[in-house]
Amino acid sequence: MQRFLIGLTLLVISGFALAEQQGANPAASTLLSGEFEGGWLSKVEGSWNIERRGDQWVLKTGEDFKASKGPDVKVFLSKTPADDVTGKNAAQGSVFVQLLDKFKGEMVIPLPRGVDPREFQTLVLHCEEYTKLWGATEIVQQ
């Protein structure tokens, strides 16, 4: 009976260790990052990074991420410099990533397969329905 309890205890402990290791995602590596700088006219602020997880790129927002809610706020990758992005050109020639469904805190958003974010200059949040720019920020290579 004592052997059984010791074996069961070791099994439980090793299960917790494995779960902790998988949660930390040791294979992830941050290659790109940036920050939306809030201001009195800004609709978005906070940090973010883009990581490589295995064969998938993901956008990860920080705990400090906040965006004004909107009906059609989308995430795009753009080759246009951040200072040149406007509500009228934000989606032009950009790659659509995802409709934003959460507006505060940490998120993990997979980038489309086959898209290399290192080929882009700007991360854009844009309300396409009303042609309103939420925010644009430079993608910084690590």
Backbone as a printed PyTorch tensor [residue, N CA C, xyz], in Angstrom:
tensor([[[  0.8120,  -1.1920,   0.0000],
         [  0.0000,   0.0000,   0.0000],
         [  0.8620,   1.2640,   0.0000]],

        [[  1.9530,   1.2230,   0.7740],
         [  2.8490,   2.3810,   0.8460],
         [  3.4880,   2.6250,  -0.5120]],

        [[  3.9110,   1.5670,  -1.2150],
         [  4.4920,   1.7160,  -2.5580],
         [  3.4880,   2.3450,  -3.5190]],

        [[  2.2500,   1.9160,  -3.4160],
         [  1.2020,   2.4580,  -4.2750],
         [  1.0500,   3.9610,  -4.0580]],

        [[  1.0100,   4.3960,  -2.8120],
         [  0.8560,   5.8210,  -2.5020],
         [  2.0590,   6.6370,  -2.9650]],

        [[  3.2560,   6.0840,  -2.8030],
         [  4.4640,   6.7750,  -3.2730],
         [  4.4250,   6.8930,  -4.7940]],

        [[  4.0700,   5.8150,  -5.4720],
         [  3.9740,   5.8390,  -6.9370],
         [  2.9360,   6.8280,  -7.4230]],

        [[  1.7900,   6.8510,  -6.7580],
         [  0.7310,   7.7800,  -7.1130],
         [  1.1780,   9.2250,  -6.8960]],

        [[  1.8640,   9.4870,  -5.8070],
         [  2.3810,  10.8290,  -5.5180],
         [  3.3660,  11.2780,  -6.5900]],

        [[  4.2800,  10.4050,  -6.9830],
         [  5.2530,  10.7410,  -8.0300],
         [  4.5600,  10.9970,  -9.3600]],

        [[  3.5410,  10.2350,  -9.6730],
         [  2.7930,  10.4280, -10.9090],
         [  2.1150,  11.7940, -10.9300]],

        [[  1.4950,  12.1690,  -9.8310],
         [  0.8250,  13.4690,  -9.7360],
         [  1.8330,  14.6020,  -9.8510]],

        [[  2.9510,  14.4980,  -9.1450],
         [  3.9800,  15.5370,  -9.1820],
         [  4.5460,  15.6800, -10.5950]],

        [[  4.8250,  14.5820, -11.2710],
         [  5.3690,  14.6680, -12.6320],
         [  4.3360,  15.2540, -13.5820]],

        [[  3.0540,  14.9810, -13.3560],
         [  2.0030,  15.5790, -14.1800],
         [  1.9560,  17.0890, -14.0280]],

        [[  2.0840,  17.5880, -12.7870],
         [  2.1210,  19.0360, -12.5560],
         [  3.3460,  19.6620, -13.1930]],

        [[  4.4840,  19.0050, -13.1130],
         [  5.7190,  19.5320, -13.7100],
         [  5.5810,  19.6240, -15.2210]],

        [[  4.9800,  18.6150, -15.8500],
         [  4.7920,  18.6260, -17.2960],
         [  3.8300,  19.7360, -17.7000]],

        [[  2.7440,  19.8860, -16.9670],
         [  1.7700,  20.9380, -17.2760],
         [  2.4040,  22.3230, -17.1500]],

        [[  3.2280,  22.5280, -16.1250],
         [  3.8990,  23.8110, -15.9320],
         [  4.8650,  24.0890, -17.0700]],

        [[  5.5910,  23.0810, -17.5010],
         [  6.5520,  23.2520, -18.5880],
         [  5.8360,  23.5840, -19.8890]],

        [[  4.7250,  22.9210, -20.1850],
         [  3.9870,  23.2030, -21.4140],
         [  3.3750,  24.5840, -21.3760]],

        [[  2.9060,  25.0230, -20.2030],
         [  2.3150,  26.3500, -20.0790],
         [  3.3300,  27.4460, -20.3150]],

        [[  4.5780,  27.2140, -19.9400],
         [  5.6250,  28.2150, -20.1210],
         [  6.0250,  28.3320, -21.5760]],

        [[  5.7220,  27.3180, -22.3740],
         [  6.0200,  27.2820, -23.7940],
         [  7.4880,  27.6270, -24.0700]],

        [[  8.4040,  26.7450, -23.6670],
         [  9.8140,  27.0420, -23.8330],
         [ 10.2420,  27.1820, -25.2910]],

        [[  9.4230,  26.6910, -26.2440],
         [  9.7820,  26.7880, -27.6540],
         [  9.4670,  28.1660, -28.2320]],

        [[  8.7180,  29.0000, -27.5120],
         [  8.3490,  30.3190, -28.0070],
         [  9.5410,  31.2600, -27.9290]],

        [[  9.7000,  32.0650, -28.9730],
         [ 10.7550,  33.0600, -28.9430],
         [ 10.2230,  34.3720, -29.5110]],

        [[ 10.3890,  35.4580, -28.7650],
         [  9.9310,  36.7700, -29.1930],
         [ 10.9220,  37.3410, -30.1890]],

        [[ 10.4210,  37.7000, -31.3590],
         [ 11.2820,  38.2480, -32.3990],
         [ 10.9210,  39.6830, -32.7650]],

        [[  9.6810,  40.0690, -32.4980],
         [  9.2030,  41.3910, -32.8600],
         [  8.3960,  41.9500, -31.6930]],

        [[  8.3890,  43.2700, -31.5580],
         [  7.6150,  43.8600, -30.4710],
         [  7.2670,  45.3040, -30.7990]],

        [[  6.4800,  45.8960, -29.9340],
         [  6.1240,  47.2930, -30.1050],
         [  5.1840,  47.7360, -29.0090]],

        [[  4.7400,  48.9740, -29.1210],
         [  3.8260,  49.5220, -28.1290],
         [  2.9450,  50.5660, -28.7730]],

        [[  1.6490,  50.4570, -28.4970],
         [  0.7240,  51.5100, -28.8760],
         [  0.8230,  52.5630, -27.7830]],

        [[  1.1630,  53.7910, -28.1740],
         [  1.3210,  54.8620, -27.1970],
         [  0.0140,  55.6230, -27.0840]],

        [[ -0.6050,  55.5220, -25.9250],
         [ -1.8820,  56.1980, -25.6930],
         [ -1.7110,  57.7000, -25.6600]],

        [[ -2.7570,  58.3790, -25.9350],
         [ -2.8040,  59.8340, -25.8900],
         [ -4.2570,  60.2470, -25.8460]],

        [[ -4.5210,  61.5140, -25.7900],
         [ -5.9090,  61.9470, -25.6420],
         [ -6.7390,  61.6550, -26.8860]],

        [[ -6.1350,  61.4900, -28.0390],
         [ -6.8770,  61.1280, -29.2490],
         [ -6.7620,  59.6350, -29.5850]],

        [[ -5.9340,  58.9300, -28.8750],
         [ -5.6730,  57.5320, -29.1860],
         [ -6.8080,  56.6230, -28.7350]],

        [[ -7.0920,  55.6010, -29.5380],
         [ -8.1140,  54.6170, -29.2010],
         [ -7.5040,  53.3170, -28.7230]],

        [[ -6.1580,  53.2590, -28.6770],
         [ -5.4820,  52.0340, -28.2570],
         [ -4.1420,  52.3740, -27.6100]],

        [[ -3.7810,  51.5710, -26.5950],
         [ -2.4820,  51.7330, -25.9410],
         [ -2.0580,  50.3910, -25.3650]],

        [[ -0.7640,  50.2560, -25.1620],
         [ -0.2410,  49.0580, -24.5190],
         [  0.7800,  48.3180, -25.3670]],

        [[  1.4300,  47.3720, -24.7110],
         [  2.5240,  46.6330, -25.3500],
         [  2.0260,  45.3710, -26.0410]],

        [[  2.8650,  44.8700, -26.9290],
         [  2.5820,  43.6350, -27.6490],
         [  3.8920,  43.0580, -28.1550]],

        [[  3.8630,  41.7950, -28.5190],
         [  5.0000,  41.1910, -29.2010],
         [  4.5000,  40.1150, -30.1450]],

        [[  5.3670,  39.7270, -31.0530],
         [  5.0640,  38.6320, -31.9780],
         [  6.0970,  37.5560, -31.7260]],

        [[  5.6050,  36.3650, -31.4530],
         [  6.4510,  35.2230, -31.1170],
         [  6.3250,  34.1470, -32.1800]],

        [[  7.3590,  33.3650, -32.2560],
         [  7.3430,  32.1610, -33.0940],
         [  7.1250,  30.9920, -32.1520]],

        [[  6.0440,  30.2520, -32.3410],
         [  5.7490,  29.0640, -31.5380],
         [  5.6960,  27.8740, -32.4780]],

        [[  6.8120,  27.1560, -32.5260],
         [  6.9020,  26.0520, -33.4840],
         [  6.8820,  26.6100, -34.8940]],

        [[  5.9080,  26.2030, -35.6840],
         [  5.8070,  26.7140, -37.0580],
         [  4.7390,  27.8010, -37.1850]],

        [[  4.2740,  28.3400, -36.0660],
         [  3.2050,  29.3410, -36.0740],
         [  3.6660,  30.6540, -35.4520]],

        [[  3.3690,  31.7660, -36.1110],
         [  3.5900,  33.0970, -35.5550],
         [  2.3430,  33.5040, -34.7870]],

        [[  2.5120,  34.1340, -33.6290],
         [  1.3720,  34.6310, -32.8560],
         [  1.6490,  36.0430, -32.3640]],

        [[  0.6000,  36.8360, -32.3500],
         [  0.6240,  38.1710, -31.7570],
         [  0.1380,  38.0210, -30.3320]],

        [[  0.9020,  38.5570, -29.3900],
         [  0.5360,  38.4650, -27.9730],
         [  0.4850,  39.8760, -27.4020]],

        [[ -0.6890,  40.2710, -26.9080],
         [ -0.8080,  41.5910, -26.2910],
         [ -0.4540,  41.4940, -24.8140]],

        [[  0.0150,  42.6000, -24.2530],
         [  0.4120,  42.6360, -22.8550],
         [ -0.7640,  42.8900, -21.9250]],

        [[ -0.5180,  42.7290, -20.6420],
         [ -1.5460,  43.0020, -19.6220],
         [ -2.0110,  44.4560, -19.6910]],

        [[ -1.1270,  45.3430, -20.1670],
         [ -1.4300,  46.7700, -20.2210],
         [ -2.1960,  47.1810, -21.4840]],

        [[ -2.5320,  46.2310, -22.3430],
         [ -3.2210,  46.5380, -23.5990],
         [ -4.6570,  46.9870, -23.3260]],

        [[ -5.0510,  48.1160, -23.9440],
         [ -6.4190,  48.6270, -23.8600],
         [ -6.7800,  49.2710, -25.1870]],

        [[ -7.9670,  48.9430, -25.6830],
         [ -8.4670,  49.5710, -26.9010],
         [ -9.9210,  49.9590, -26.6920]],

        [[-10.3250,  51.0730, -27.2920],
         [-11.7350,  51.4530, -27.2460],
         [-12.5380,  50.4090, -27.9980]],

        [[-13.7130,  50.0840, -27.4610],
         [-14.5660,  49.1010, -28.1270],
         [-15.1280,  49.6940, -29.4040]],

        [[-15.3220,  48.8260, -30.3800],
         [-15.8890,  49.2300, -31.6510],
         [-16.5100,  48.0310, -32.3380]],

        [[-17.3540,  48.2810, -33.3300],
         [-18.0940,  47.1930, -33.9580],
         [-17.2910,  46.3470, -34.9420]],

        [[-16.2290,  46.8750, -35.4780],
         [-15.5400,  46.1840, -36.5640],
         [-14.0330,  46.4420, -36.4810]],

        [[-13.4720,  46.3730, -35.2820],
         [-12.0500,  46.6620, -35.1060],
         [-11.2490,  45.4160, -35.4900]],

        [[-10.3740,  45.5890, -36.4650],
         [ -9.5980,  44.4750, -36.9980],
         [ -8.1090,  44.7280, -36.8220]],

        [[ -7.3690,  43.6300, -36.7560],
         [ -5.9130,  43.6810, -36.6700],
         [ -5.3620,  43.4140, -38.0660]],

        [[ -4.4050,  44.2530, -38.4900],
         [ -3.7580,  44.1080, -39.7880],
         [ -2.2480,  44.2060, -39.6170]],

        [[ -1.5170,  43.6090, -40.5410],
         [ -0.0860,  43.8480, -40.7140],
         [  0.0480,  44.6620, -41.9870]],

        [[  0.8380,  45.7380, -41.9240],
         [  0.9590,  46.6440, -43.0600],
         [  2.4220,  46.8970, -43.4030]],

        [[  2.6760,  47.1170, -44.6810],
         [  4.0160,  47.5050, -45.1310],
         [  4.1740,  49.0190, -45.1680]],

        [[  3.0980,  49.7440, -44.8790],
         [  3.1250,  51.2020, -44.8310],
         [  3.7030,  51.6460, -43.4860]],

        [[  4.6100,  52.6330, -43.4780],
         [  5.1320,  53.1370, -42.2010],
         [  3.9970,  53.6370, -41.3010]],

        [[  4.1370,  53.4410, -39.9990],
         [  3.0860,  53.7880, -39.0410],
         [  2.6220,  55.2380, -39.1700]],

        [[  3.5410,  56.1590, -39.3770],
         [  3.1810,  57.5740, -39.4710],
         [  2.3490,  57.8990, -40.7080]],

        [[  2.3750,  57.0170, -41.7080],
         [  1.6360,  57.2530, -42.9520],
         [  0.2980,  56.5280, -43.0050]],

        [[  0.0040,  55.7040, -41.9980],
         [ -1.2590,  54.9620, -41.9880],
         [ -2.3890,  55.8860, -41.5390]],

        [[ -3.5000,  55.8590, -42.2970],
         [ -4.6940,  56.6510, -41.9820],
         [ -5.9170,  55.7360, -42.0100]],

        [[ -7.0430,  56.2740, -41.6190],
         [ -8.2850,  55.5100, -41.6900],
         [ -8.6320,  55.1010, -43.1050]],

        [[ -8.2170,  55.9010, -44.0780],
         [ -8.5540,  55.6030, -45.4750],
         [ -7.6460,  54.5540, -46.1050]],

        [[ -6.3860,  54.4590, -45.6480],
         [ -5.4660,  53.5140, -46.3050],
         [ -5.0480,  52.3400, -45.4190]],

        [[ -5.5900,  52.2590, -44.2030],
         [ -5.1300,  51.2550, -43.2370],
         [ -5.2340,  49.8220, -43.7450]],

        [[ -6.2810,  49.4950, -44.4910],
         [ -6.4790,  48.1200, -44.9600],
         [ -5.8810,  47.8760, -46.3450]],

        [[ -5.5250,  48.9350, -47.0530],
         [ -5.0180,  48.7960, -48.4160],
         [ -3.6440,  48.1320, -48.4270]],

        [[ -3.5390,  47.0250, -49.1190],
         [ -2.2680,  46.3180, -49.2240],
         [ -1.8290,  45.6630, -47.9260]],

        [[ -2.7050,  45.6420, -46.9210],
         [ -2.3850,  45.0510, -45.6300],
         [ -2.8930,  43.6150, -45.5720]],

        [[ -2.3620,  42.8570, -44.6260],
         [ -2.8180,  41.4880, -44.4030],
         [ -3.7410,  41.4770, -43.1910]],

        [[ -4.9670,  41.0150, -43.4000],
         [ -5.9280,  40.8920, -42.3160],
         [ -5.4990,  39.7590, -41.4010]],

        [[ -5.4910,  40.0310, -40.0960],
         [ -5.1090,  39.0240, -39.1070],
         [ -6.3470,  38.4590, -38.4270]],

        [[ -7.1410,  39.3450, -37.8000],
         [ -8.3110,  38.8650, -37.0570],
         [ -9.1760,  40.0320, -36.6260]],

        [[-10.4680,  39.7840, -36.5100],
         [-11.3830,  40.7310, -35.8970],
         [-11.0980,  40.7350, -34.3960]],

        [[-10.9700,  41.9120, -33.8100],
         [-10.6720,  42.0070, -32.3840],
         [-11.9530,  41.7220, -31.5980]],

        [[-11.9090,  40.7270, -30.7170],
         [-13.0990,  40.3740, -29.9480],
         [-12.9210,  40.6450, -28.4510]],

        [[-11.7450,  41.0880, -28.0830],
         [-11.4460,  41.4470, -26.7000],
         [-10.6850,  42.7650, -26.7550]],

        [[-10.9540,  43.6570, -25.8320],
         [-10.3920,  45.0020, -25.9240],
         [ -9.5060,  45.3900, -24.7510]],

        [[ -9.1690,  44.4100, -23.9040],
         [ -8.3420,  44.7290, -22.7470],
         [ -7.5620,  43.4990, -22.3140]],

        [[ -6.2840,  43.7150, -21.9840],
         [ -5.4760,  42.6600, -21.3930],
         [ -4.7910,  41.7490, -22.3910]],

        [[ -4.3110,  40.6360, -21.8560],
         [ -3.5360,  39.6960, -22.6620],
         [ -4.4190,  38.9100, -23.6160]],

        [[ -3.9130,  38.7490, -24.8310],
         [ -4.5450,  37.9220, -25.8620],
         [ -3.4450,  37.2290, -26.6440]],

        [[ -3.7430,  36.0960, -27.1920],
         [ -2.8440,  35.4160, -28.1130],
         [ -3.6150,  35.2340, -29.4100]],

        [[ -3.1330,  35.8800, -30.4650],
         [ -3.8130,  35.8800, -31.7530],
         [ -2.8960,  35.2390, -32.7940]],

        [[ -3.2790,  34.0950, -33.3480],
         [ -2.4390,  33.4720, -34.3690],
         [ -2.4350,  34.3050, -35.6530]],

        [[ -1.2650,  34.4400, -36.2570],
         [ -1.1750,  35.1190, -37.5440],
         [ -1.5050,  34.1120, -38.6440]],

        [[ -1.9780,  34.5990, -39.7870],
         [ -2.3070,  33.6740, -40.8770],
         [ -1.0900,  32.8410, -41.2920]],

        [[ -1.3180,  31.5820, -41.5770],
         [ -0.2370,  30.6930, -42.0320],
         [  0.3710,  31.2450, -43.3130]],

        [[  1.6680,  31.1300, -43.4350],
         [  2.3700,  31.5920, -44.6260],
         [  2.7380,  33.0630, -44.6000]],

        [[  2.3240,  33.7860, -43.5620],
         [  2.6450,  35.2100, -43.4370],
         [  3.8350,  35.3520, -42.5010]],

        [[  4.8770,  36.0220, -42.9910],
         [  6.0650,  36.2780, -42.1770],
         [  6.0010,  37.7290, -41.6900]],

        [[  5.7440,  37.9510, -40.4150],
         [  5.5790,  39.3220, -39.9150],
         [  6.8290,  40.1820, -40.0380]],

        [[  7.9910,  39.5510, -40.2470],
         [  9.2330,  40.3250, -40.4190],
         [  9.2410,  41.1040, -41.7290]],

        [[  8.2970,  40.7990, -42.6160],
         [  8.2030,  41.4990, -43.8980],
         [  7.3340,  42.7550, -43.8210]],

        [[  6.8200,  43.0710, -42.6300],
         [  5.9130,  44.2040, -42.4580],
         [  6.5310,  45.2530, -41.5440]],

        [[  6.0530,  46.4900, -41.6880],
         [  6.5710,  47.6020, -40.8840],
         [  5.6670,  47.9910, -39.7210]],

        [[  4.3570,  47.6990, -39.8440],
         [  3.3980,  48.2870, -38.9280],
         [  2.3140,  47.3000, -38.5000]],

        [[  1.9640,  47.3520, -37.2210],
         [  0.8030,  46.6440, -36.7020],
         [ -0.3160,  47.6750, -36.6150]],

        [[ -1.4760,  47.3410, -37.1850],
         [ -2.5730,  48.2980, -37.3010],
         [ -3.8370,  47.7390, -36.6580]],

        [[ -4.5390,  48.5890, -35.9090],
         [ -5.8920,  48.3030, -35.4500],
         [ -6.7940,  49.3110, -36.1350]],

        [[ -7.8240,  48.8050, -36.8140],
         [ -8.6020,  49.6600, -37.7110],
         [-10.0580,  49.2150, -37.7310]],

        [[-10.9820,  50.1610, -37.6430],
         [-12.4030,  49.8860, -37.8010],
         [-12.7310,  50.0590, -39.2770]],

        [[-12.7640,  48.9470, -39.9660],
         [-12.9500,  48.9880, -41.4230],
         [-14.3440,  49.4780, -41.8100]],

        [[-15.3480,  49.0940, -41.0490],
         [-16.7330,  49.4670, -41.3710],
         [-16.9180,  50.9840, -41.4380]],

        [[-16.2890,  51.7070, -40.5060],
         [-16.4390,  53.1600, -40.4580],
         [-15.1840,  53.9090, -40.9020]],

        [[-14.2140,  53.2010, -41.4480],
         [-12.9630,  53.7790, -41.9440],
         [-12.2720,  54.6260, -40.8810]],

        [[-12.1770,  54.0870, -39.6740],
         [-11.5430,  54.8010, -38.5610],
         [-10.3140,  54.0360, -38.0840]],

        [[ -9.2140,  54.7330, -38.0240],
         [ -7.9700,  54.1560, -37.5270],
         [ -8.0060,  54.1320, -36.0050]],

        [[ -7.8130,  52.9610, -35.4190],
         [ -7.7330,  52.8520, -33.9570],
         [ -6.2980,  53.1280, -33.4960]],

        [[ -5.3280,  52.5760, -34.2190],
         [ -3.9430,  52.8010, -33.8690],
         [ -3.0060,  52.0940, -34.8350]],

        [[ -1.8090,  52.6240, -34.9550],
         [ -0.7720,  52.0300, -35.8010],
         [  0.5520,  52.2090, -35.0730]],

        [[  1.3520,  51.1540, -35.0440],
         [  2.6170,  51.2150, -34.3510],
         [  3.6800,  50.4320, -35.1040]],

        [[  4.8840,  50.9420, -35.0400],
         [  6.0090,  50.3160, -35.7280],
         [  6.3050,  48.9360, -35.1650]],

        [[  6.6070,  48.0000, -36.0460],
         [  7.0520,  46.6730, -35.6590],
         [  8.5720,  46.7380, -35.4990]],

        [[  9.0480,  46.4620, -34.2870],
         [ 10.4770,  46.5450, -33.9870],
         [ 11.0520,  45.1500, -33.9410]],

        [[ 12.1080,  44.9110, -34.7240],
         [ 12.7900,  43.6240, -34.7220],
         [ 13.6990,  43.5460, -33.5050]],

        [[ 13.7060,  42.4020, -32.8390],
         [ 14.5400,  42.1940, -31.6460],
         [ 15.9640,  41.8890, -32.0550]]])
